[in-house]
Amino acid sequence: MLKRTDTGETASWLLFLIPDADNGLSDGRGGFSGVALYATLAGIPVCAGRYDGGMLVGSASLLDESHSWEENACKLAELLPQDVHVVRIRPGVTTRGRHDIDGGCIDIVVIEGKAPVKNSDPSLLEDLDFPVVEPPLDDECRSAVFTIGGAGGGGSAMQRYSKNSKIKADKKLIDLLDDLYADCMGKRLINSITVNVNIQSANRTGGEANTYVNTNGIVEGASISLGQPMTDWALMEELIHVYQNINGGCYDAKLNKEVEAKLGWYAYMKRIGNLDDPSNVFGGPKGEYFYDKMYGFLLKEDMGNPNFIQAFGGAAEYLRNMDGYKNERFDPNKMGCANLLELLKDCDYI
């Protein structure tokens, strides 16, 4: 039940919370991770929001007047987890076969359409009597609902990062963000994040950045899961991936993005004198050799040099030695590292 404070009008909605597979309603990190789906009391889905750690990172609504009914319906369907589908079930009769063995009933077969929902006749929706109070899809007023069951065990509470309120992370990751912010490139990178990004720790190896886009391909939010090693340079790589997707589109060749991001934090390590050995994330010592070679050209801002291009290609091939990159697409026409050069604009030295 919702109420408008200005008019006193009320409305009733059905709210379905669909947690991610590895999270409950309370994930121990300060909020709900999954999809919140609002439907009318008649069961018609109207709007949905994807949340990560209690923060809204993507949403869609049939009531969005800036897009058509068809576009809104497709966007709404795309927000649902892949294994969750909305189907219509109409009342019907139970039938028997004329020659049933032992009088058994014919098995009921349920057929589900897997494609995104599209409304071929928008007038069918326009005639619906939606409640006057729209469901609230924001990351503040839902926080009480999305922490049902208490804080849970493990992990510290999520908090907004003081230097960019679009970013939310737990205490340890806040400290890593501070380390990055003290760097010329890290500061520009953090300040350039213009969508809600939720950063949380994970009990596994490596990191992962997930970006959520609308039907027009525009980034609406992102989440970062950071496992071991939980370092400033590992966090920088995932933030660079978010920046790449915001500024260069989510569908570019992923292997190119990986090389550019790794070169970015490799240069960061050189600047701050970090002596960690990162060769295992480059596909081996030979892979690190190519990054060191690229770094030399980066110092000269000579990214068009054929030797830089050759080193970039070599770094990409060595990443293919790692299972996670074996089948990623590589584009030989995108080796100029434009995003990285933009992030380095505030650095007097590379």
Salt bridges, closest charged atoms under 4 A:
ASP6 OD2 - ARG4 NH2 2.83
GLU9 OE1 - ARG4 NH1 3.90
ASP20 OD1 - ARG50 NH1 3.28
ASP27 OD2 - ARG29 NH2 3.96
ASP64 OD2 - HIS67 ND1 3.09
GLU112 OE1 - LYS114 NZ 3.74
ASP139 OD2 - ARG160 NH2 2.47
GLU140 OE2 - ARG160 NH2 3.05
ASP175 OD1 - LYS171 NZ 2.98
ASP178 OD1 - LYS163 NZ 3.35
ASP183 OD2 - ARG271 NH2 2.75
GLU220 OE2 - LYS75 NZ 2.98
GLU237 OE2 - HIS241 NE2 3.52
GLU237 OE2 - LYS262 NZ 2.70
ASP252 OD1 - LYS334 NZ 3.08
GLU258 OE1 - HIS241 NE2 3.31
GLU258 OE1 - LYS262 NZ 3.14
ASP292 OD1 - LYS270 NZ 3.41
GLU317 OE2 - ARG320 NE 3.67
GLU328 OE2 - LYS254 NZ 3.74
GLU342 OE2 - ARG188 NH2 3.01
GLU342 OE1 - LYS345 NZ 3.01
ASP346 OD2 - ARG188 NH1 3.21
